[in-house]
Amino acid sequence: MFRRKFLKKISYAFGFAIFNPIKWLQAQSETGLTVERDGQIVGHVPYVLIQNQYYIRLNDFADVNGFGQFTNSNRKKTVLIVDQAKFKFTHDNAFVIVNDRVLQILFTPRWRGGALWVALEELMALINEFTKFNLQFNESQKKLIFTDRQINITSLQIEHKANGTLISLTATQPFEAKDLKTKLVNGWLYLEIVGGRGDEKALSKKINDQSIREIRAAQLEQLLSIGFKLKNKPLSYEALFDEANGQILLTLHEKEVAQANQTEKAEDEQNHSIDEELERQKSEWMIDTIVIDPGHGGKDPGALGYYKLKEKDIVLSVGLLLGKYLKKKLPDVKILYTRKSDVFIPLWKRTKFANENHGKLFISLHCNASKSRRARGFETYFLSAEKDDKAREVVLLENESIKFESTDDRQKYEGINFVLATLAQNAFIKYSQYLASVVQKSLRKFLQPLGMKDRGVKQGPFWVMVGATMPNILVEMGYISNKNEAKMLRRKSTQSKIALALAEGIDKFKTDFESAM
Ligand SMILES: [Zn+2]
């Protein structure tokens, strides 16, 4: 949160805070800021104004408040210790080390008169983010107001999505899953945060939007309870802590994207016979469009292997063969490709394409590589926020494609989108898992006789699968970093076998899936 906000600021305000010595001298005559702590005035801290920014002398700030500090004059550094947090500031340096993290600030510290001066705005943000203290500045009274109320839940936001509502609470400390409890009582959904402390008044409000009427927060001794008066009963709800963004997320899953329309319709037309309704639902679920996604392409070669093999070439070849076999097996099914040639496509566009074309299955094709030349075998993944230990390397490798994308494209993957999209997929995950298992079984039948190793079905958080509103899998057809498998994978005959195996697996899934409808 903090970091993103400041990184954003840097883009438009860079150069704004360049030190101006004339202003500095003028500012020296100003008096100090009053420091108030829990209603008591504890002292004053000298400040100067530089280009409208309040800069305060860091060692005085520490002394007045009784915080630890250590200054290294030679290196023009000051370490400030507040609560459990250690902040290391350096003259003219936009990086602040907070414990063992590196953060970027916009207004860089200044070394003058044997001491380090730090922009108040930056210092407040750091203290409010990383310590139990709350620091506010009253500009008209030139007063710094310190409270150690230990507020750790600072704000609440609500976003409405296609299939539900996302409530995010900004937290100044991490929370464990066991400390986040939810319960639904008489139309109120309660989120209880054990160890949470918040401002009841600031969090409570009447909103009356499309899904929530009112929010009521109550601070109890052990926990912060936040009640949401809901307009509709959600299909499911879940609370979790999103470490990447330091937020508690409460998701209300209100309707399946694919079923949203038919649910509403079904309620309107209750006179329709159940048979008719089932028939209509069945046709909506029929697998009439399959999207084949050969991974990587263009400037993104994917994994590199023996015999100068590139992942992007092998998966395109297999993808085209798969399309051919599927057409033969399932002549009524529309086969679409995210790419049919050697072009680069951002990951998010691949599932967007599948969604827009009403794809009913999404098959992403990849080859694996490892530093260990002995690693070998084929495996099939379905999307999950969880990852198997061994899947880590593969997830990192495949998600690396993002580095070839433009900044704009990359921003689409930031933080929240992933968690939410994964949750939104809950409805498809069980089908994706089944699809993965039948495809892996079919690959085993075709590839084990060639001596290739069955690595099984796995799960992991792959960007390319996020956002697909249909069952989807990612197939790693073998290691091109393994000499034997590279030799096999470059052969057209092996590529055909893989494509045929995939086609058989998909056909089996289609039959099972449709007969279950
Ligand atoms: Zn790949």
Boltz pocket constraint, residues with backbone or C-beta under 6 A from the ligand:
constraints:
  - pocket:
      binder: B
      contacts: [[A, 295], [A, 296], [A, 302], [A, 303], [A, 311], [A, 365], [A, 366], [A, 367], [A, 397], [A, 398]]
      max_distance: 6.0
